[in-house]
Amino acid sequence: MIAAFSRLMLPLALLTSTARAADDTVSWQSPDGRLTATLEIPRTGTPTWRLAAAGQVVLPTAPLGLRIDGIQYGPGSTLEAVTPSSGQDVVAQKGVARPSPITWNGRKLELAGPEGQWWTLEARLFDGGFAWRYIVAGEGERQVEGETGGFHLPEDSTVWLAERPNDWKLKSYAGTFMRVDREDLPDFSPVGPVQGPPLVAELPNGSYALFSEAALSDYSGLRLRAEADGLLLADVQPFTTSGPITSPWRVALYARDLDALVNNRVIPALNPAPDPELFADTDWIHYGKAVWRWWSSGTGTPEEERAYLDYAARLGFTYALVDDGWKDWDEPWQRVAELADYGRKQDVRVLIWCAYADVADPAQDYRQLRDFLDRAAQAGSAGVKLDFFNAETKDRIDFEHRALEEAARRQLVVIFHGLQKPSGEARTYPNEVTREGIRGAELNHMAEGPVTAEHNTALPFTRFVVGAGDYTPLALSAPGETTWSHQAATLVAFTSPVQVLAEDPRLLLEDPRTAPALPFIREVPTLWDETRVLPGSEIGERVVMARRDGAQWWLAILNDGPTEIRDLDLSFLGSGTYTAQVLTSPEPHAFAHETHKGVDQGWHPCFRLTSGDGVLIRFIPQP
């Protein structure tokens, strides 16, 4: 073996044939010293990586490599130089907590293939995970045929993934999260072994790993193909590009517990910071809740949508979303302008829907898209919802980036629907306020629905870890097999800086059954200063999560099967005294609201919860 540090910054001309006859191993530690990444470049065979925690391998050896223009980058490569690196940034997973510092240690490996092909493997190790990407210089048109690297699950692991047994599975990432044993991954799905990230593994040592990608740009999206012995190989749809090729980061998050998993910020940290000119002013980006007529009643007439602006104002919401169908109105752009003007007087902003296919043509520098966004801005819309991408091919990814950029130039926010998981785009483009890529309340109105409580209790520890999700919560009139308090608690447990509520606002404002919940619905934030996952949480079984907004704390409990909650860990309350406002469901389709004064961290409430139940608690500091 050649010691890693003996090769650092070694000039290429000094590498002898003797040195190249041996296998090379490059190892280094995370900033806190707890994780160790190891890259191996064998004399013959395929380059690999593995990850250890506290000296024990937690993610076993997995291959590295890719194919471009019929050339394999990987097997038989020799290590020509290693450059160490390190860095620090201040980032947040938007909506989870305020920005804070994150550091990493890295290595950049310059490699030469047996056919003379040069390529670079860049890797970074954080306290919360490992990531790598491929960089291949070149000119002219080139065909990226796929990747040959991936991840490797240890024995006795189980995996949470989003399964949908039809051809929509990898179009819109709206599958049901379920648990699958490692050995069953290649064969359990009737639509094949390819899965859409994120995949979350429960590891034998009680820790967690999450596999996904970061900084998806100028590339097609990553899927994972399950093979024997726990291998998850990259499945990238081939595409044509030109010039140098830089892949997105392939990411393995590692967390000792669910709190560390939910608070992991590696994916946004791997994305570029916002363009300082494009986002010099961000005061036009507003977060909050939105009313939405489509789920309960379908898109209405201009008059009916105008009424929804009134409902939004009465609820104190930020937005009203006008979905598919508004283009069929008489003089639709004039009607949108009238709605936007009316809403502006009540401090309610209008968002409008558009199908990807209607603006997808890249001809004339995306003229279709630019014309649509021009008209949206001129009409006074605050943003757009772009829908039905139904793929993560390179042309879709290129469009998504261009749409965010062009929208920002016009000071428009963007909601994406019908597309892949997030990969940290909201860091580079803070005008992306949420995206779908999640199985949400829409399915409660579809034949393959409703959404299950198990799915809901998995989401905070799976899909929401990689970014905001437009689940469109609060489906009271079609809650499936969940209670109303379960539905209300998702407003805290599910992260979305713009939270589009499914329910008809008339039910919220006028039905006496919802009166106990109305103050919670009106006042629940969508951005949090701090998030803590509390003891008792388990993926697919139970969520116990506390989130802070200023001096107030909100606590959400979601459960799948019947359970009794005792001895809540309220240490997050510190030494303060609070008034606790508690929302429960004494019956599945009912709310009850209790107030307890003089509460501190020693308070021990008991909640006996039925299947698909939940609790929402608000802690207000007492003077």
N, C-alpha and C positions, 0 to 999 in steps of 0.2 A: 504494500500500500504506500502511496505517496501522501504524506501529511498535508492536510488542507492548507495550513498556513505557510508551508514551504513554497506554495505555488502562487501566493497572492502577488498580483501585479508583475508576474514573471514575464519578461520580454519574450515574444514568440520565438525570436531567433535563437534563444538560449535553450529551448526545449530540445533535448537530444532524442535520438531514436531509442536509447536505453530507457529514458523516462516514459516514453509512450508505449513501452512494452508491458507496463503494469496497469492494473486497474487503479482508478482514481476515486477517492472518497473525499467529499467536502461536507463537513459538519459544522454547525454553529448553533448558538442558543438564542432564545427569545430575550427581550430586554430584562424580564424579571428572572431569567435563568431557569424557569420551570420546564420549558419545552426545548427540544432539540430536533432540528431538521437535518436529515442526511440525504445527500445526493450521491449516487454512485454511477460512475461512467466506466463500465467494464471494457476490458480490452476487446472482448467479443461479446455480442449480445446487446441488450437494450438498456439505455439509461433508466434509472429508477429513483424513486424518492420514498422516504418513510418518516414517520413522526413519533417521537418518544416524549413521554411526560414523566418527570421525576425519575428518569433513567429507564423506564419501562416502555416498550413499544406499544403504542395505542392504535396507530394506523400502519399496517404492515406494508411491505415493499409493493409499490405500484409502478407501472411503466410510464415512460415519457416519450413523446415524439409526435410527428405529423407528416403528412404527405403533400407535396406541392409539385405540380407538373410531372407526375410520375416518379418523382424522387422521394425516397424515404429519408427523413431527417430523424436519426435516432440510432439504430443498430450500427455498431462498428465505429461510432464517432470517437474521436480522441479529444481530450481536454487540453486546450492550448493556453488558457489563462483564466484566472479567477480574480474578480474585483470585489472587495467587500464594500458594503454601504450601510448606512443607517439613516433614519429620518424621524421627524416628529411633525405631527399636524394637530389641528384642533377641529374635530368633526363631531357630528351627531347623527344618529339615526332619527331623521325628522319625525317628531311626534312622540318619541320614547323618552328623551331626556335632553337637557341643555347640552350644547357643545362642550367638550372637554378634551384634554390632550390624549393623543395615542401615539405610541412609538413603535418602531420596527427595526430589525436588523436584516440585512439582505446580502445576497451574493449574485454576481453576474458571471456566468460561465460562457466563455467563448469556445465553440466546438467546431471541429472539422470532420466531415463525413468521409467515408471511404471513396466516394466518387468526387471528392474535392469540394463538396458543398459546405459552406460555412453557415453556421447558425448560432443564435444566442439563446441561452436559457436564463431568464431572470427570475429570481425567487426572493420572497420576503417572508420573514417569520415575525409574527406579532405575539403578544402574550395570549391572544385569543385565537390563533390559528396560523395556517401556512397557505401561501399562494404562489403560483408560478405562471409565467407566460412565455410564449415563443416569439422571437424576433428574427426575421429572415430578410436580409437585404436583397435587392433586385430591382430590375427595371422592366418596363413594358407590361403587357397583359399576362396574367398568371392565373392558374387554376388551383385553388385550394381544394384538395380532394377529400380531406378528412384529417382526423387526429388519431393517434394510436396510444395515447396516454389515458390516465384516469385515476381512479381511487380504488382502495382495497379495504374491505371490511374484515375485521378480525373474526375468528370463530365465535359462536355464541352471541353474535350481534342480532338485533332486530332493527327494522327500518320502518320509519313512517314516511309514506309517500301518497301522492294524490292520484287515485285510480278512477278512471271513467271508461267503462268497457264499450266504447264506440269510437267512431272516427273523429269525434270532437276532442278527444283526450289531449292531443298535443297541439290543437289549434288555439284553444282559449285557456288552457291550464285551469279548468274548472272541475277538477276531480275531487272525489271525497277522500280525505286523509284517512288512511287505515294502516294498521301495523302488519308487517310481513316479516317472517323469519328469513335470515340470510340465505339459507339453503333453498328457499322457495322462490326467490326473486326472479330467476330466469323464466319460470314457467307459470306463475300464478295468474298472470293477466291474459284474458282471451284475445287481447289485441296486440300481444307481443311483449318482448322484454325491454323495450325502450321506455324510459320514464322521464318525466319533466322535473327538473329541480325546482325547489330544494328537496333533497332527501335528508332526513334526520335519523341518525343512528343512535340507538341506546347501546353503549359499549359494555363489555363484560365487567369493567372496573367501576361501573356506576356513573361514568361520565357520558358526555354527548358529543357527537360530531355532526356537522351539517355540510353537505356538498352542493356547491352551486358555482356561479361565475360572477365576476365583477367587471365593470367598465366595458360592457358589450358595445362595440362600435366598429363599423367598417368590417363586419364579419357576420356570419349567421349564428343563431343561438345554440347554446349547448343543451343537448339532452344526454342521458346516461343509459347505456345498454348493459343490462345485467347479464353476467356470464357466470360460469361455474366458479366455485371456491371464493365467492365474495367479491369478484372483480366488477367494477362499474366503469366501463370504458366510454370515453367521449364519443358521442354520436353527433357529428356536425354535418349539416347538409352542404354539399359541395357548392362552390360559388366562384365567380370570376372577379378578379380585381386587378389593380395595376400598381407597380412600384413596390416599395418595401411593405412587408406584412408584419403586423404586430397583433397577436391574438389577444382576446380578452384574458383577464386573470382567471385561472382555475383555482377555486377556493375550497379549502377544508377548514371550517371553523372547528375549534375545540373548546369545550366548556366543562368545568368540573360539576356544575349544577345548572338548573334551569334559569336561575337568576342571571348567571353569567352568560348563558345562551341568549336570553332576551335582550340583554344590554350589550351584546357584541356589536362593535362598530367597524370591523375589518372591511366589510364590503363597501360602505361609503368612503372609507379611508383610501381605498384603492382607486377611486375615481378622481378625475381632475377637479380642481376647485372651479367655481364659477368664473366665467370670463368677467374681469373687472370692469370692462366697458359696457358689455351687454347688460350686466346686472349692477351697474354703479348705483342705481336707485331701485330698491325692491319694495318701496312703500305701497306699490300697486298690487302686490301679491297678498291676498287676504285669505285667512284660514277661518274655518268655522263649520257650521252645519248648513245643510241645504234641504229644502222641500223638493219633492219629485212626484209628479202626478202619474207617470207612466206605470209604476208598479201596481198601484191600486185601481186606476181608472183608465189608463191609456192617456196619450197626449191629447189635450183638449183643444177647444177653440181658443182664439185669442182672449175671449172674455173669460173662459174657464181658467186659462193660465194666469190671467190678471188676478183672479181670485186667489190663486196660490201665492202671488206676491203679497197679498194682504195677510194670508196665513203665516207666511215667513216673517212678516213684520210683527205680527202678534206673538210669535214664538221667540222673537229676537234672533232669528237665523240670519246668516250672511248671504245665502244664495237661494235662487230658485232655478232648478234645472228644467229646461224645455227639451224634451227628448224627440225621438223619431216621429215625424208627422207634421212638424211645423212648416216644412217646405211646401206642403200641399195647401197651405192657407192662401187666400186671395192676397196678392201683394205681400208675400211673406217677410221680405226684409223691412218693409214699412211697419208691419205688425211687430216685428222684433224691436225696432227702434222705439215704437210706442210703449212696449212693455218695459224696455230698459229705462226710458224716461220716467215712467210711472214708478218703477222700483227705486230709482235713484232718489226720489223724493221721500222714500221710506227707509233709505239706507239698506236696500236689498238689491243685490246684483244678479243679473241674468246670465246664465250659461246656456249655450245652444249645442245641439247634437249634430254630428255629421258622420256619414259612413266613409270609411277609408277609401272604398272604391270610387267615390264621387270626386276625390281630390288626389288620387294616387299617381296620376301620370307625371313622370319626371321631366317630360318635354318642356323646353323653354325655361329651364331652371326651375322646375316645379311651379309653373305658372298657375295651374289649377288651385294648388294649395295656397299660394300667395294671394290670388284673387279672392278666395273664400275668406281668408283671415283678414284681408283688407275690408271686406264688406262687414264681417263680424265686428271689427273695431269701429268702423264708421257708424254702425247701427247702435253702438253703445254697449254691446255685449262685454262682459268681464272675462269671458273665457269660452273654451270649446270642449266638448266631449267627442273624441274621435274613436270610432267603434268598428268592429268586425275586421280586424287584421287577419285573423285566422291562420297565422303562420309566423315563424320567426326566421324566415329566409333573409338574406342580406338586403334585398330591396326593401323589405319591411323595416329592418333596423335602420337603414339609411333614411327612410322616410320619417321614422320617429324622431331621430335627432334633428332633421331639418325642420319638422313641425315645431319642436320645442324652441329651436332657435328663431324661426320666423314669428312664432307667437310672442316670444319675449321682445322682439323688435317692436311689436305692436302693443306691448304691455297686456297680454292675454295669458291667463292661466290655462292649463291643459289637464284634462282627465282622459286617460286611455282606457279603452275597454276591448275585450275580445282579443287578447294578446298574451305574450309570455310574461314570466315572472320578472320583477324588477332586478336590476343588477347594480343599483346605486346611481341611476340617472338623476334622481332628485337632488343629489349633491351638486352635480355640474349644472343642472337646470332647475333651480328652485321653483320655477313656475310649473313644474310637474307636481301637482298637489295631491294626486293619488292615481292609482291604476287598478284595474281589475286583476286578471290573472289569478282568480280565486273563485272558489265555489261559494256563492253568497245567496242572499234571500231571494233572488230571481228564481232559483230552482224550486222554491216553495210553491210556485204557480205552474210548475212543469211536471209532466208525467213521470220523469225519472227522479223527481224530488220526493219528499222535502229534504232539506238539509238536516243531518242528524246531530244530536247533542254530542256524540263522540267526535264528530268532525269539528264542531265548535270548540270543544275542549282541547283539541289538538292544535288549532290554528295559532294561538299566541306563541307556541313553541316550535312552529314549523314555518308556514308561509309568511307570517308577520315578522319573523326574524330578519328576512332579507329586504323588507321595505313595506311601505304603506299598502293597504289593500282596500279597494272599494267594494266591500262586502254588501253595502247598502243595508245596514242593520235596522232593527226595530220592526219586525214583521208581526205585529200583534193580530191582525185579522187573518193571517195564515202562518201560525207559528210552528207548524209541524207538531212533533211530539215534545215540544218544550213549553215551559210556562212563560207567562208575561214577564216575570221578574228575571228569568233567564235572558229573554230578549233585551230587557233594559240593561242588564249587566254587560252585554256585549258592547254597549256604548263606551264603556271604560276599558274593557279587556282587548278590544280590537283597535288597532292603530290606523288612523287616517286623518291627516291634517285638514282635509275637507271631508266631512262625514255626511254622505248623502243618505238621508233616512227614507226607508221604503214606505212607511205607513202614511196613510191618508191623514193629513193634519187635522181634518175635521173630527176624526176619532180622538185625537190627542186633545183638542181644544174643547170639544162639546160633549163627549161621552162621559158621564159621571164615573164610569168604571176606571177611567184613566186619570182622574183628578189627583189621586195620591202620587202619581208618578210625574205629573206635569212639571213641578219645580225641578226635578232631577233632569228631565229631558231638555228643559230650557237652558239650564245653567251648566251642564256637563261640558268641560273643555274638550278640545280636539288636539291640543298640544300640551305636553306634560314636561315639567321640570325634572322629574325623577320617576323611575319605575322600579318597583321591587316585587320579585316573585317570592311568595311566602311559603313556608313549610306546609305540606299537604298537597301541593300541586303535583300532578302527574299527567304526562301527555295522554290525551284521549280519555282521561278519567275525571280530572278536576283541575280547575284554574282557581288559584287564590292569589290575587294580584292587587297591590296597592300602588297608587299613582298620585304624585303631588303636583298641585297647581298653586304656586305661591305658598301661603301658609296652610292651605286646606289639603286634606288627603281624601281620596276616593278609593274605596275598596270594592272589588268585583269578585264574586264567587260564581263559577259555572260548574255544573256537574253533569255527568252522564247518568250513571246508575244511582239508586237511592243511597244517601249518605247522611251522616250526622257530623256536623262541624262543631267541635269544641276547642277551647284553648287556642283561639286565634293568636298568632304572634303579632302583637301590636307594638313591638318595641320601636317601630318607625315613628311613633308618636312622641318619642322622647319624654321630656319631663312636663310637657304641657297638659292642659285640661281642655276637653273638647265637648261640644254638643254633637251627638251621633244621630244622624237621620237615617233610618233603616227602611229599605223598600224590599218587600217580599211578596210572594203569591200564596195566600191562604187557599186558593183554588187555582187551577191552571190558567184560567182566563180572568184573573182578578189581581188587583194590587192592594197591599196594605202598607201604611206608612206609620212608623213609630218614631218617637223622639226620646232620646236619653241624654240627660244633662249630667255634667260633672264626670264625664268619661275620661279615663287615662289609659296608659298602656297595661294596667292591671285588670281592665274590664274583660269579663269572660262570658260573652253571649253564647247561646247554644242554638243552632239551626238544624232542624230535622228536614232534610230536603228529599223530595220525591225524584223520580227519574226526570232528567231534562230540566232541572230546576235551577234556581240561582238566587243571589242576594246582591243588593247594591247598597253600600253604606257611604255616607258623606260625613267627614269629620270637620267641623267648623271650630276654630279656636275660640275659647271663651276668654273674655278680658280678665 
